[in-house]
Amino acid sequence: MNRARNIRHRLTTDFQLAILSLMGAIALIGITPFLFVRAANGEWYAFVVDLLIETVILGCMLRAWLTGKTHGPSLFLAYFIGAGAVAAISALGVAGQYWYFPAVVACFFLVHRHHALGIALGTLLVVLALGSLVGDASDIASFCVTGIVCAFLGYVFAFRTEVQRQQLEVLATKDALTATFNRHALLDELERARRVHARDKVGFGILVLDLDYFKSINDQYGHLAGDKVLVELARLLEKHIRKNDRLFRYGGEEFVILAHDVDEGALIAMADKLRVQVETCLRSPGGAAVTVSIGGSLLRPDESIDQWFARADAALYASKGSGRNRVTVDSAHY
Ligand SMILES: Nc1nc2c(ncn2[C@@H]2O[C@H](COP(=O)(O)OP(=O)(O)OP(=O)(O)O)[C@@H](O)[C@H]2O)c(=O)[nH]1
C-alpha cells in the first residue's frame, strides 16, 4: 500500500521520471509485438535493432527509478533516440522515416530545448549525409522541410512551457503583496535546512516577527495603508538580513526569517538589530513608530520542523506577553 503511494507520489512530483516511465510503457507495448513479427518473418536485423531500442529505453527508466536521478538517463536516451532514428531510417527506408517525427517530439520531452533541437537537426544532417533517405529529390526535400518545421515547433513549444513553468513557480512560492517568499516556500526551506543541518552540522535559526498593534493601523488609516506598512516592513527586513538568510511572509502581519550558519548569540544579535531598525525606520501613516515583537529558536538535532517552529512561535508570544517590541530566543530572554 505504502509502496503504491510512494510510486504515485514520485510520478506526480517528478515530471522527468514520469516521462521516462511513459517512454518505458510505450516501448513495452509498442515495440514488443514487432519483436514477435520480426522473429516470425526471420527479419533478424530489424529484430536486433528493436530489441536494442526496447532494452535501452527500459534500462534508462529503471536506472532513473533506482537512483532517483533523471538527468543522465534522459540525456542518454535522447541521444540514443536520435541514433535510433538514423538506424531505423537506414534499415527500413520509408517506414523508418516516419519514426523521425515521434523521435523529435520525444527529445523535446526528455531534455532541454537546445539539446533537443541539436539532436533533431543533427539526426537530419546525418541521414542526409549517409544518403539514407528514400524517394526522389522532391520527397527528400519534403521530408527535410517537415522535419525542420517539426523541430522548430517543438523548440517554440518547449520555450513557452519553460516560461510558464517559471511563472507558475513564482506564483507558487512568492507572496503577492510583499513579493517575499510565502508560507509554502518556507516549509520547503525549513525541510531543506533540517537536511543540511543533519548532514553538515550547520546551525540554522528562525525568527518569527509580528507587528505590534497592527490592527489599529488598519482601523485608523484603512486596509490599503496597512498593506503599505507591510510592504515597507518587508523591504526594511530584506535590506538588513544577510545574503544567505531568507525572508518569508507567513501570513497576515507575521514574517519569518530563516538564518543560515548562526548560534544563539548571533540569532539574538540579529533579531535585536532588526527590532531596532523597525522601531527607528518604520512609521504609520500618521508618523508614529511601528514596532515588532520577535521570537526565535535554533534548530536542535533531534527535532522536527514543527517542533522547531513551535518553539519560535512560543517565544514570539512570550515577547508579546512581556510588553511587545521585544526579542525572545527560545529560553534566552533579551
Ligand atoms: N492591511 C492588511 N492587514 C492585514 C493583512 N493580513 C492581516 N491583516 C490584519 O492584521 C491585523 C492583525 O490583528 P491582530 O492579530 O489583533 O494583531 P495586532 O493588532 O498586531 O496585535 P498584536 O499582534 O497582539 O500586537 C488584523 O486587523 C488583520 O485584518 C493584510 O494582508 N493587509
The ligand as a Gaussian input file, in Angstrom:
#p B3LYP/6-31G(d) Opt

LIG

0 1
 N       -3.668000      45.674000       5.633000
 C       -3.609000      44.363000       5.871000
 N       -3.989000      43.891000       7.077000
 C       -3.901000      42.572000       7.302000
 C       -3.452000      41.665000       6.335000
 N       -3.494000      40.411000       6.870000
 C       -3.946000      40.538000       8.123000
 N       -4.200000      41.840000       8.401000
 C       -4.698000      42.435000       9.629000
 O       -3.754000      42.300000      10.668000
 C       -4.445000      42.514000      11.893000
 C       -3.902000      41.584000      12.926000
 O       -4.513000      41.943000      14.140000
 P       -4.172000      41.221000      15.494000
 O       -3.976000      39.740000      15.260000
 O       -5.218000      41.629000      16.502000
 O       -2.756000      41.748000      15.869000
 P       -2.265000      43.185000      16.317000
 O       -3.296000      44.245000      16.214000
 O       -0.994000      43.425000      15.551000
 O       -1.948000      42.946000      17.831000
 P       -0.718000      42.220000      18.461000
 O       -0.165000      41.266000      17.458000
 O       -1.279000      41.491000      19.646000
 O        0.262000      43.259000      18.837000
 C       -5.931000      42.335000      11.600000
 O       -6.564000      43.609000      11.639000
 C       -5.959000      41.800000      10.180000
 O       -7.089000      42.220000       9.467000
 C       -3.075000      42.182000       5.060000
 O       -2.672000      41.476000       4.137000
 N       -3.165000      43.533000       4.885000

